[in-house]
Amino acid sequence: MQAHGVKTPEAFWKVVIRGSGQDERAIAWIVPNRQEAKRGQLDRYLVTVAEIERVTGEKIPVADYAKHEKPARSWLIPKGCDKG
């Protein structure tokens, strides 16, 4: 994608990992770099960590079982968290 002569990515990805051992969980998104992509639509962009690895070629340090899980919806932001 070209914008003002600067090449910009078509999308960005994010993986969040929480817990450890048997309790390790991960959630991942591939979000298109378009005006229509809004916070309220995050669930549309949910993918598995395995999909992130396939698309990017990166290896994400998360347990194998967690790489194939895709939550039905994005995790809630904990009350008082300023990282939303």
N, C-alpha and C positions, 0 to 999 in steps of 0.2 A: 504494500500500500504506500502511495506517495502522498505526502501532505506538506505543502509549502516547500517542496524540494527535498524534504527529509524523509528517508525511508523509515516507516514505522511498522511494528509488528502487526499481524492480522489479529492476534489474540495474546493474552497472557495467561499464565497458570499459577496456581497456588496449591500447596499441600500443607495441611496442619496435622501434626501428630501429637497425640496426648496419651498418657499412661505409659506403662512399660510391661515387659514380660507378657503374661497371658492377658493383661488388661490393655495392651497397646491397641489404639484405634487411630485411624487416619481418615481424613476427608480431603477431597481434591476437586478443583474446578479448572476448567478451561473457559475463559471468558473472552468473547470477541471484543476487539478494540473498536467498538462502534458506539455511537450516541445512544442507541436503544438499550444497551446493556446497563441496567440499573440494579442497585442493591436489592430491591424488592423482587428481582427475578433470578437471584442467585441459584435457586434450585434447578432452573433450566440448564445450568451449566455444570452440574455435578457429573463427575466421571470417577472412575476408579484410579487408584495410584498406578496400577498396571497400565492403564491407558496413557497416563502422563509419561511413564517410562517408554512406552511404545512410540509416542509422538515425538518426544524430545531426545531419546537416546540416553537420558540421564538415569542413574540408579538412585532411587530414593531409599534412605536407610530406615526401612520400616519392616516389621515382620511379614513374611510371605503371606500368611493368612489374611492380614489386614490390607494387602495390596489389591485384593479382589472384592473387597466389600465396598458397596456404594450405598450410603445412607439414603433413605427415602426423601429426606430434606436436610437443609443446612442446619448445623448445630446452633442453638441459641447462644447469644452473647451473654455471659454472666452479668448479673446486676452489679453495677459499679465499675465495670470494665471500661476504660477509656480508649480502647484500641478498636472500637467499632468503626 
